[in-house]
Structures are given as C-alpha cells and as structure tokens.
Amino acid sequence: MYIKIDLKNHNKISIKSKGINTKYLIDTTNSMGLNLKDLVIREKTTLEAFSNRVIAIDAYNAIYQFLASIRGPDGLQLTDSEGRITSHLSGLLYRNVNFLSLGIQPVYVFDGKPPSLKTAEIERRKQVKRDATVKYEKAVAEGNMEDARKFAQQTTSMRDGMVKESKEFLTFFGIPYIEAPSEGEATAAHLTNTGQAYASASQDYDSILCGAKRLVRNFTSSGRRKIPNRNTYIDVVPEIIETQKTLDEIGMTREELIDVGILIGTDFNPNGFERIGPKTAMKLIKQHSRLEDIPQIQEQLAGIDFQQIRKIFLNPEVAVVDEIVFNEVDYEGIMKYLKERSFSEDRIRSTLNRLKKALEKKSQNLDQWF
C-alpha cells in the first residue's frame, strides 16, 4: 500500500491498496488541556484576514495535529520508502505554502522543558496512548477501520527526530522558529504583548491564561472535518478570540480567569475539581474572587499547588526575542528535501510554482505603490 497526499487540494489524500484507489478528507484533532470553550468570545474569521501579519504558532500543537490527522483509512501515518514518517512534513508543506501565498508571516515557537507540575498530565497522556494502542489493534483485528483510524490518532506521539526535521524544513521556507525555555504557548503569547506578533495560534485555550492578546484556533487545521462514526463532514474555519473582549464580556480579570481554569483543570492539575465545570467555576470565582475564599473546595485545594500554577500563567518563562527575521524561500532546497523522502516531484513542483506565482504577484502589487 502507498499513500499520496494531494498537495494542490490539501484536504485530500489518495490511497492505493490492492488496486483500489480511494480518497478521504483529513480529520482534525480536538484540542487537549484547558476547556474554556463555553466562556470565551469566539469569532469566525478567515486565513485571508491575517495577511501581512506575524502569527506566532505553537509548533508542537500544530505538528501534533499533522501527525494525528494526516493518515490512511487504517490509521497509518504517511511514510517514505525507508519507512520514515512524513505526515508532519506534509502538513508543514501545504500549510506554509498557504500561509505564504496569502501573505501571512508565521513564526513557529517550540517547547522547551515543561514545568515539573506538568508531569502528571504527561503521564496521563502516555497512558491514553497505551490504552488507545490496545483498542487500535483490536479494531484492526475485527476489521473495523473507522474505529482503527480513530484510535490510531489517539496513539500519536512526536519524536525528537520529527522536531529536528520540522526545524530544518522551516528554514527552507525562510520561516523563523523560536526555542522557548519552557511552554511554547507562553512565549507565543509573550510575542503578542511585545507587538512582535499579532496573535498566537494554537488549539489550546491556555494561551489566553498566558496573556496572549489574541488567540487564533483552527489556524493550522482549517478545512473539512469528518464527524466521528458518521458519514458527515463539517467546515472548520479559523476563529479568533480577543482576550480583553472576553474578559470584558464575562466581567472578570485575567487573574480571576486563571483561577477559573484551575477549578476546571489545567495541564498542571489535570483532574480539576469534582463536579465543577466552566460555568460553575466562573460563578464561584465571581462570588468569592479567589480560590482561597471558596469554602466548599478547601479540602481539595489543600492538595494542589495553586500558587505555583498561578505563577506559571502570570509569570511564565519566555524567550526574549530581539528581532524576528524572515528569509527568502529556497525552492530547490524544499524540492531536494522532499524528493529524498519519496514525495512526488511533479506535485512538489506544482505546489511550489503556485507559491512562487503568488509571491511574485504580491511583489508586483507592492512595486506599483512606489
């Protein structure tokens, strides 16, 4: 069997197996971590709205999405002739071609060392992957390919080699990347406050607690999404969250929203508090202002280092960036890199020609002003 991604229409992949040729649409993954969906003010937007703007992308979040979603119907990831996984490179290719063609300036921010409080969440995710692996093998044995694909996505993990490859690949696009000392989304949020980036892009709402002026979701995963266990697709569009607008709407400060997050459950206290969802958490904080002043949670609160969690969000370790520099696209470098990984030369060239024409057109339009 071989799997081939359609680089012109990047939501589609062709699969050939035993003479059968089929197509399917990429599914995007649900976000992990803090769930503020019911509280924040989300506004639909388009990728075109970010033209001529710098967007700080949570690199691990984006690459994880590519690894989880760009797969065959049996859940297997794309691989080259040597068996090396290439799903992340496919995702980076078609997304960055789209971004640059639209005049978007992406900068990827990679995680550093996670805070020690994240250990429990990391272990929980590992166990989820182990459980999903067992379910995947069972589904394959039963011939249930839809469940197999679903469970395979849940086994996704990112290896050091993939991070290295992603950074190498980004340099061919002239796209800068930043090494964060700790959480990548914290540094991405910091860049929005220094004015070096317009927004932070991630599926996780944690960026809001980290102080991002704006969070863009579905930035690296817009397209069509298949609803699990149904032969139905929905359009997934980017959505922007203006942090101050959300705080004004719900009548809270960022500090209070952080306490809401702790009640719901963050990466640093993944279980949250019993029987407390987003709306209940907001109600409790509005009534009492601080976690310490909520009578009914004191027993649970005693087992959580909530002061340290607050500190992680309010004063996170971030990279200090003097300047973000974008370089020219190295078309031949991209071609060579992908050919060595079994990508179709014709498809790569077609995709890069599309990018080249888009950039030339933008350059010509700019020249008309001078």
Long-range contacts (C-beta under 8 A, 24 or more apart in sequence): 1-72, 3-72, 3-76, 3-78, 3-79, 4-344, 4-347, 5-70, 5-78, 5-90, 5-94, 5-347, 6-347, 7-90, 7-93, 7-94, 7-97, 7-347, 7-348, 7-350, 7-351, 8-347, 8-350, 8-351, 8-354, 10-94, 10-95, 10-98, 10-223, 11-223, 11-224, 13-70, 13-72, 13-78, 15-72, 15-73, 22-73, 24-73, 24-226, 25-223, 25-224, 25-225, 25-226, 25-233, 26-69, 26-70, 26-223, 26-224, 27-69, 27-149, 27-153, 27-225, 27-226, 28-65, 28-69, 28-218, 28-221, 28-223, 28-225, 28-236, 29-64, 29-65, 29-68, 29-69, 29-153, 29-156, 29-203, 29-221, 30-203, 31-203, 31-204, 31-205, 31-217, 32-125, 32-203, 32-204, 33-121, 33-204, 33-205, 33-206, 33-266, 33-267, 34-204, 34-205, 34-206, 34-209, 34-261, 34-264, 34-265, 34-266, 34-267, 35-205, 35-264, 35-265, 35-278, 36-205, 36-208, 36-257, 36-260, 36-261, 36-264, 36-278, 37-205, 37-278, 38-277, 38-278, 38-279, 39-246, 39-250, 39-257, 39-260, 39-278, 39-279, 39-282, 40-205, 40-208, 40-241, 40-246, 41-241, 41-242, 41-245, 41-246, 41-249, 42-217, 42-239, 42-240, 42-241, 43-239, 43-240, 43-241, 43-242, 44-237, 44-238, 44-239, 45-216, 45-237, 45-238, 45-239, 45-240, 46-237, 46-238, 47-98, 47-99, 47-102, 47-104, 47-219, 47-222, 47-238, 48-102, 49-238, 49-240, 50-102, 50-104, 50-198, 50-199, 50-216, 50-238, 51-102, 51-103, 51-104, 52-103, 52-104, 52-105, 53-104, 53-105, 53-198, 53-199, 54-105, 54-106, 54-107, 54-191, 54-196, 54-197, 54-198, 54-324, 55-99, 55-104, 55-105, 55-106, 55-107, 55-197, 55-198, 55-199, 55-200, 55-201, 55-216, 55-219, 56-107, 56-109, 56-178, 56-187, 56-188, 56-189, 56-191, 56-192, 56-196, 56-197, 56-199, 56-200, 56-201, 57-106, 57-107, 57-108, 57-109, 57-188, 57-200, 57-201, 57-202, 57-219, 57-220, 58-109, 58-184, 58-185, 58-188, 58-200, 58-201, 58-202, 58-204, 58-207, 59-108, 59-109, 59-110, 59-111, 59-166, 59-177, 59-184, 60-110, 60-111, 60-158, 60-184, 61-184, 61-185, 61-202, 61-203, 61-204, 61-220, 62-91, 62-95, 62-108, 62-201, 62-202, 62-219, 62-220, 63-88, 63-91, 63-92, 63-158, 63-162, 63-163, 63-166, 64-156, 64-158, 65-91, 65-203, 65-220, 65-221, 66-90, 66-91, 66-92, 66-95, 66-220, 67-91, 67-156, 67-157, 67-158, 67-162, 68-153, 68-156, 69-153, 69-221, 71-149, 71-152, 71-153, 72-149, 73-145, 73-149, 74-140, 74-145, 74-148, 74-149, 74-152, 75-136, 75-140, 75-145, 75-148, 75-149, 75-150, 75-151, 75-152, 75-153, 76-152, 80-341, 80-342, 80-343, 81-342, 82-342, 84-341, 85-162, 86-341, 86-342, 86-343, 88-158, 88-162, 88-165, 88-166, 89-165, 89-166, 89-169, 89-338, 89-341, 89-343, 91-220, 92-166, 92-169, 92-170, 93-169, 93-334, 93-338, 93-348, 93-351, 94-351, 95-220, 96-170, 96-173, 96-175, 97-351, 97-352, 97-354, 97-355, 100-173, 100-175, 100-329, 100-355, 100-358, 100-359, 101-354, 101-355, 101-358, 101-359, 102-358, 103-362, 105-326, 106-175, 106-201, 107-175, 107-176, 107-177, 107-178, 107-191, 107-197, 107-324, 108-166, 108-170, 108-175, 108-176, 108-177, 108-178, 109-177, 109-178, 109-180, 109-184, 109-185, 109-187, 109-188, 109-191, 109-319, 110-163, 110-167, 110-177, 110-178, 110-179, 110-180, 110-184, 111-180, 111-182, 111-183, 111-184, 112-179, 112-180, 112-181, 112-182, 112-183, 112-184, 112-317, 113-181, 113-182, 114-182, 114-183, 115-182, 115-183, 115-268, 115-312, 117-268, 117-269, 117-305, 117-308, 117-309, 117-312, 118-267, 118-268, 120-269, 120-270, 121-267, 121-268, 121-270, 124-270, 128-154, 129-154, 129-155, 129-156, 129-157, 146-229, 150-228, 168-337, 169-334, 169-337, 171-327, 171-330, 172-329, 172-330, 172-333, 172-334, 172-337, 173-329, 173-330, 173-334, 174-326, 174-327, 174-328, 174-329, 174-330, 175-326, 176-324, 176-325, 176-326, 176-327, 178-319, 178-321, 178-324, 179-319, 180-317, 180-318, 180-319, 181-317, 181-318, 181-319, 182-316, 182-317, 182-318, 183-210, 183-312, 183-316, 183-317, 185-210, 185-212, 186-210, 186-316, 186-317, 186-318, 187-316, 187-318, 187-319, 188-212, 189-316, 189-318, 190-316, 190-318, 190-319, 191-321, 191-324, 194-321, 196-321, 196-324, 197-324, 199-240, 206-261, 206-266, 206-267, 206-313, 208-241, 208-243, 208-246, 208-257, 209-254, 209-257, 209-258, 209-261, 209-266, 209-313, 210-313, 210-316, 211-243, 211-254, 211-313, 211-314, 212-243, 213-242, 213-243, 213-244, 214-240, 214-241, 214-242, 214-243, 215-240, 215-241, 215-243, 216-240, 216-241, 217-241, 250-282, 251-286, 252-282, 252-285, 252-286, 254-314, 255-310, 255-314, 256-285, 256-286, 256-289, 256-290, 258-309, 258-310, 258-313, 258-314, 259-285, 259-290, 259-291, 259-306, 259-310, 260-285, 261-313, 262-291, 262-304, 262-306, 262-309, 262-310, 263-291, 263-297, 266-309, 268-308, 268-309, 268-312, 269-304, 269-306, 269-309, 273-297, 273-300, 274-300, 329-355, 329-356, 329-359, 331-356
